[in-house]
Amino acid sequence: MNPGGTVREAGVTLMELAVALGLSAAMLLGVLVMWERAQQAYFVGAETAEVQENLRTALDLMAREIRAAGRDVTRCAFDYAGAGGSDCTATKLATCRARLGPDYPETGCAGVAAIPVEDATATTLRVRSDRNDSGTVAGTPSASPADAAEESVIYRLASGSPPCPPGVSSCLTRDDGGGQVALVAVPVVAFSFTYYPRPGYPPCDGLPPPSPCPPFAALATQRDADNIGRVGLRVTVRLPGVGQTLERTMESHVLLRNRS
């Protein structure tokens, strides 16, 4: 018992209350910061995955069509530049006319390239293939009404809207004659095709041929373009993300299967 008969009540001082509130606020702030960083990491990861998937899809589509360049089971659709500058001779035309019938055009394969040299640059590539085995290719003077537009496709690095979506300064497009379509709808900051000769053709000639085979310094003639053995693709995209700018680069190499 207290001598005076009074009871002393326990409590906290104002200082203790302030310290407790400060510690609680600090702990809550730490939890909020950790949550925010976790959310940011999630969104960055999701955006990165989406960008990479879009790039991979675009490169896979390009690789499939580039790999098919020069597809021609009839051996009558294309004019490969031989030693004399052309293999579309009168003999070849007569053989193809006998094989494919009277509807095969008089000019036939004349001047038709699987990869036209004028459309094979660092940022542009046209690939042609005789998909319906008609002996002619869409988009050429000898094309038949049955030829599909997909037989002549051009890829290019384009700028402005259109063909790029609004707000996108540059994009990678595919045009099969029906109008350009943006393959990569985010800003493309760098894109390039690299062309490599097949073994035995300069600069991949000599005994033994160099390994790895060096690329063409430039495609000077149609004969050079007819002797492309491999095409390299490299694309870099940049996208403003949550808290940081996302930049990703992907590269692919495509072996050409079809040679006359």
Stockholm file with secondary structure:
# STOCKHOLM 1.0

chainA/1-260         MNPGGTVREAGVTLMELAVALGLSAAMLLGVLVMWERAQQAYFVGAETAEVQENLRTALDLMAREIRAAGRDVTRCAFDYAGAGGSDCTATKLATCRARLGPDYPETGCAGVAAIPVEDATATTLRVRSDRNDSGTVAGTPSASPADAAEESVIYRLASGSPPCPPGVSSCLTRDDGGGQVALVAVPVVAFSFTYYPRPGYPPCDGLPPPSPCPPFAALATQRDADNIGRVGLRVTVRLPGVGQTLERTMESHVLLRNRS
#=GR chainA/1-260 SS CCTTSCCCCCCCCHHHHHHHHHHHHHHHHHHHHHHHHHHHHHHHHHHHHHHHHHHHHHHHHHHHHHHTTTCCTTSCSCCCCCTTSCCCCHHHHHHHHHHHCTTSCSSTTTTCCSSCGGGBSSSEEEEECCTTCSSSCTTSTTCCTTCCGGGEEEEEEEESTTTSCTTCSEEEEEESSSCCEEEECSCEEEEEEEEEECTTSTTSCSSSCCSSCCCCSCCCSHHHHHTEEEEEEEEEEEEECSSSEEEEEEEEEEECCCCC
#=GC SS_cons         CCTTSCCCCCCCCHHHHHHHHHHHHHHHHHHHHHHHHHHHHHHHHHHHHHHHHHHHHHHHHHHHHHHTTTCCTTSCSCCCCCTTSCCCCHHHHHHHHHHHCTTSCSSTTTTCCSSCGGGBSSSEEEEECCTTCSSSCTTSTTCCTTCCGGGEEEEEEEESTTTSCTTCSEEEEEESSSCCEEEECSCEEEEEEEEEECTTSTTSCSSSCCSSCCCCSCCCSHHHHHTEEEEEEEEEEEEECSSSEEEEEEEEEEECCCCC
//
